[in-house]
Amino acid sequence: MSCFVTEREAVCKWGSTKWRFTVRAGADGVYIKPESPLYQEWIKVAHSGEGDVCKNRPIGGP
């Protein structure tokens, strides 16, 4: 799977199938929503803020 992501849109390709997503960044994380009539829920894909485990750790740290 490969994806191209911009500030407002993501396009992912898996084999010959392409999926488009709307991207939204909020105070608590990043969300995507598939551009499909079958599924219209926002999916949280990244966290941000005080509870972010990656933000508070040095690169390569435990």
SVG drawing of the C-alpha trace seen along z (x, -y; Angstrom):
<svg xmlns="http://www.w3.org/2000/svg" viewBox="-24 -22 42 27">
<polyline fill="none" stroke="black" stroke-width="0.4" points="0.0,0.0 1.3,-3.5 -0.3,-6.8 0.0,-10.4 -1.1,-12.8 -1.7,-16.5 -3.2,-18.9 -6.8,-18.1 -6.7,-14.9 -5.1,-11.5 -5.0,-9.0 -3.9,-5.5 -3.3,-2.7 -3.3,1.0 -2.6,3.0 -4.9,1.6 -7.4,0.2 -7.3,-3.5 -9.0,-5.0 -9.5,-8.7 -9.9,-10.2 -10.7,-13.7 -8.1,-14.7 -8.8,-16.9 -6.4,-18.0 -7.8,-18.9 -6.4,-19.8 -6.5,-16.1 -5.2,-14.5 -5.5,-13.8 -8.6,-12.2 -9.5,-10.7 -12.9,-10.0 -13.2,-7.7 -14.9,-9.3 -17.4,-6.5 -21.2,-6.4 -20.8,-3.1 -18.7,-4.5 -19.0,-8.2 -17.3,-8.1 -14.1,-10.0 -11.3,-7.7 -8.6,-8.9 -5.2,-8.0 -2.7,-10.1 -2.8,-11.6 -1.5,-14.9 -1.2,-16.9 0.0,-16.1 -0.8,-12.4 1.2,-11.8 3.8,-9.1 6.0,-9.9 6.2,-13.6 7.6,-13.1 10.3,-10.6 13.7,-11.2 14.2,-9.6 15.5,-6.0 14.6,-6.2 12.4,-3.7"/>
</svg>
